Amino acid sequence: MSREQEALWLDDLMCDGQSMYGESLAYRLTGDLDVATLEWAIGQIISRHEVLRTRLTERAGEPVQIVGAAASVRLAQLSCPPAELAGTLSRIVAESLDLDETPIRPWLVRMSPTEAVLVVQLHHAVIDDWALNVFQRELMHLYTARLLGRPPDLEPLPVQAGEFAVAQQAEGLDPADVEYWRERVRAAPLSCTVPPDRPGPEDLPHRAGRHVLTIDPELGQAVRAAGRALRATPFTVFAAAMGTLLWQYGESDEVIFGMPVSLRGTAAVDGMIAYLSNLLPLRLAVSPSTSFRELTSATRAEVLGALAHRTVPFAHLVRLSGRVAPDSLPPLCDVILVVDDMSWEPFSLPGIAAERIYIPPARAKCALIVSLVAGEDGGYTGLCDFDADVYEASTMARVMSRYAALLAHCVAAPDETLGHLTGVPMTHAARPPST
């Protein structure tokens, strides 16, 4: 396995079959769907990308991935009334995938003869956001080619996920990268999240909840404009605002939260479906005298440093931090920020109206994951997945409303010190303004 696959596989072993790493790709399809062609197209993708027909298991005490033979694919089909669709989709994604059997399971949920939802369940150990786009693009291409009676013309893959993993493990870790992270995680803040409403159960995984945050086009454009003025990407601006939020809720003048990064970057792997991502901590020093401009600059430097040393897997960073006893120490990163500015090609099939559906996860990966997805109108949709065994939905609604208010205020007044933020109502848990 790759180092990243190993970490997820080991996490699953500790969760007694209730994986935290279920992902899904879902589309509402309206029109005359050719189910046999859809099955064929999905089967071709699985044949083309070995990782989708690979078992992650153990052999002679070592974690390995074993590629299975290509085979025909059958969609698991079921029917449900439109009023029961949300519950049906939630039950589907709650069914864990056993990595010792398969990392993928496609479903077709029929509401009527002309209306259905395609749900492709995938384990995170074989997929990332970039790869979801690859899957979508190839599904459109293959379905259309078959339906129109023309041969598909996808280029052969230069490398498969298993070959990448073998090369990665043989290369090992760069000592300079390891030393960089040893210093960055040394004596890191022990807890950096929103104060919980209640203690969660000891057993993992916990239930997930979702709050949807809308960042309107005006604020989205203000974030981009502030980024240009501050010489920062939109992600950096969003991250500086997240650092401000966590500092206000916390008790330390340091904050730490997670940033997913891609391990891609070469043509050889850009078209490959695989889990080629890593989670890296962003550690920021914040004080009442810090301005948002200064915090954004510090965040930019932290992001660039992390990207320059991105190949050290998160599990290794946890060991470097000394947090090897998860029952007694808080996680290294209990909040994760994702900003998806990627331009996805609209999903379409001949004679079919298609709409992407985002199905909430069944289980929480950590306390809070904020995924900001750019819209065509310039705004962002924030999918805020939280630990529902620890937080009330109303608490998360207040927290994310506060995040949006802080973001708007800080990009409008970047030179105001964080200890004297004005115009942003303080919550009972947040710090009072400094005197």
VENJO-V923946 format. One record per residue. PSI is psi in degrees with one decimal (none if undefined). Layout:
psi=PSI
psi=PSI
This chain:
psi=157.5
psi=165.5
psi=-36.5
psi=-39.8
psi=-42.5
psi=-43.5
psi=-44.9
psi=-38.9
psi=-43.3
psi=-39.4
psi=-42.6
psi=-37.4
psi=-31.6
psi=-6.5
psi=12.8
psi=47.4
psi=-4.6
psi=82.8
psi=141.9
psi=-4.5
psi=34.4
psi=129.5
psi=161.5
psi=149.2
psi=119.7
psi=142.6
psi=135.1
psi=124.6
psi=124.1
psi=122.1
psi=-165.7
psi=88.7
psi=130.9
psi=98.2
psi=-39.6
psi=-39.8
psi=-37.8
psi=-44.7
psi=-43.8
psi=-44.6
psi=-43.9
psi=-40.4
psi=-37.8
psi=-37.8
psi=-42.7
psi=-37.3
psi=-38.0
psi=-38.3
psi=104.4
psi=-32.6
psi=-24.7
psi=-8.5
psi=39.6
psi=136.0
psi=133.6
psi=117.0
psi=-163.8
psi=138.0
psi=124.2
psi=38.0
psi=4.3
psi=139.5
psi=131.1
psi=162.6
psi=133.5
psi=118.3
psi=129.3
psi=168.8
psi=151.1
psi=141.1
psi=162.6
psi=152.0
psi=136.9
psi=126.6
psi=131.7
psi=115.6
psi=141.8
psi=162.1
psi=149.3
psi=149.7
psi=149.5
psi=-34.8
psi=-20.0
psi=7.8
psi=-47.5
psi=-44.8
psi=-38.6
psi=-44.7
psi=-38.5
psi=-40.4
psi=-36.7
psi=-50.0
psi=-16.0
psi=-14.6
psi=114.3
psi=149.7
psi=129.5
psi=111.5
psi=-16.4
psi=-4.6
psi=-58.0
psi=146.9
psi=5.5
psi=143.1
psi=112.9
psi=142.1
psi=152.2
psi=116.3
psi=116.8
psi=127.2
psi=-27.4
psi=173.5
psi=-23.0
psi=8.6
psi=125.9
psi=164.8
psi=123.9
psi=125.3
psi=121.0
psi=107.9
psi=134.7
psi=144.7
psi=139.9
psi=-21.0
psi=-11.0
psi=5.0
psi=149.6
psi=-178.1
psi=-41.0
psi=-44.1
psi=-29.9
psi=-38.5
psi=-39.8
psi=-45.4
psi=-46.6
psi=-46.0
psi=-43.8
psi=-34.3
psi=-44.7
psi=-46.5
psi=-48.7
psi=-43.8
psi=-46.1
psi=-44.6
psi=-45.4
psi=-42.9
psi=-35.0
psi=1.2
psi=30.3
psi=151.5
psi=140.6
psi=150.5
psi=42.7
psi=136.2
psi=144.0
psi=146.8
psi=131.0
psi=-30.5
psi=148.2
psi=162.3
psi=-37.8
psi=-40.1
psi=-39.4
psi=-43.3
psi=-42.2
psi=-44.9
psi=-39.3
psi=-47.2
psi=-34.8
psi=-34.2
psi=-33.9
psi=-176.1
psi=143.8
psi=122.3
psi=-33.4
psi=-37.3
psi=-43.4
psi=-42.7
psi=-37.8
psi=-48.6
psi=-28.3
psi=-40.5
psi=-36.5
psi=-29.9
psi=-1.9
psi=129.0
psi=39.7
psi=154.5
psi=136.8
psi=-23.6
psi=128.6
psi=86.9
psi=-178.7
psi=135.0
psi=130.6
psi=153.9
psi=-27.3
psi=157.6
psi=138.6
psi=165.6
psi=153.5
psi=-34.6
psi=141.4
psi=154.1
psi=166.4
psi=162.9
psi=148.8
psi=145.0
psi=164.0
psi=133.5
psi=136.1
psi=122.1
psi=131.0
psi=121.1
psi=110.9
psi=163.5
psi=-35.0
psi=-45.3
psi=-38.2
psi=-42.7
psi=-35.3
psi=-37.6
psi=-44.5
psi=-40.3
psi=-41.8
psi=-38.8
psi=-43.5
psi=-42.3
psi=-34.3
psi=4.2
psi=50.7
psi=154.9
psi=161.5
psi=-39.0
psi=-43.6
psi=-39.8
psi=-46.0
psi=-39.2
psi=-39.1
psi=-38.8
psi=-37.1
psi=-39.3
psi=-39.3
psi=-45.3
psi=-49.2
psi=-33.6
psi=-41.2
psi=-34.9
psi=-14.3
psi=-172.2
psi=11.9
psi=158.0
psi=22.7
psi=146.3
psi=156.1
psi=133.5
psi=168.5
psi=148.5
psi=113.8
psi=140.2
psi=151.9
psi=143.4
psi=10.8
psi=-169.9
psi=-2.8
psi=151.1
psi=-27.3
psi=-30.6
psi=-8.5
psi=-26.9
psi=9.7
psi=132.9
psi=121.9
psi=167.5
psi=93.9
psi=56.4
psi=162.7
psi=156.1
psi=125.4
psi=143.3
psi=140.1
psi=121.9
psi=119.3
psi=137.0
psi=128.8
psi=141.1
psi=163.5
psi=-27.2
psi=-3.0
psi=134.8
psi=162.0
psi=-33.3
psi=-45.7
psi=-40.1
psi=-38.6
psi=-41.2
psi=-43.3
psi=-37.7
psi=-41.5
psi=-45.1
psi=-39.4
psi=-42.2
psi=-45.8
psi=-39.1
psi=-41.8
psi=-44.4
psi=-34.0
psi=-17.7
psi=40.8
psi=-8.7
psi=-5.6
psi=118.4
psi=151.6
psi=-38.4
psi=-34.7
psi=-35.9
psi=-38.1
psi=-42.0
psi=-39.4
psi=-31.6
psi=-11.5
psi=8.8
psi=70.1
psi=4.4
psi=83.4
psi=-20.8
psi=-17.3
psi=-14.5
psi=145.2
psi=155.9
psi=158.8
psi=-40.1
psi=112.0
psi=0.0
psi=136.2
psi=136.4
psi=127.5
psi=133.4
psi=114.9
psi=95.7
psi=8.6
psi=139.0
psi=100.6
psi=135.8
psi=130.1
psi=136.4
psi=128.8
psi=146.8
psi=148.9
psi=126.2
psi=10.1
psi=132.5
psi=122.6
psi=141.0
psi=127.9
psi=136.3
psi=134.4
psi=108.5
psi=125.1
psi=144.0
psi=157.6
psi=-27.4
psi=145.2
psi=132.8
psi=-32.3
psi=-169.1
psi=-45.3
psi=129.8
psi=120.0
psi=111.8
psi=112.6
psi=114.2
psi=121.2
psi=137.3
psi=164.8
psi=-21.8
psi=0.3
psi=-10.0
psi=-172.0
psi=144.7
psi=123.4
psi=113.5
psi=104.3
psi=99.0
psi=125.1
psi=165.5
psi=103.4
psi=-11.2
psi=-10.1
psi=-35.4
psi=145.0
psi=149.7
psi=-36.1
psi=-34.3
psi=-46.0
psi=-34.2
psi=-43.1
psi=-41.8
psi=-46.2
psi=-30.5
psi=-40.2
psi=-40.3
psi=-45.4
psi=-39.4
psi=-42.8
psi=-44.3
psi=-49.3
psi=-43.8
psi=-42.6
psi=-37.4
psi=-24.2
psi=-29.0
psi=68.7
psi=-16.5
psi=-0.4
psi=136.9
psi=147.4
psi=-24.3
psi=-11.4
psi=34.6
psi=129.6
psi=155.9
psi=2.8
psi=108.0
psi=134.4
psi=143.9
psi=170.0
psi=-26.8
psi=-11.5
psi=161.9
psi=144.7
psi=156.5
psi=143.9
psi=147.8
psi=none
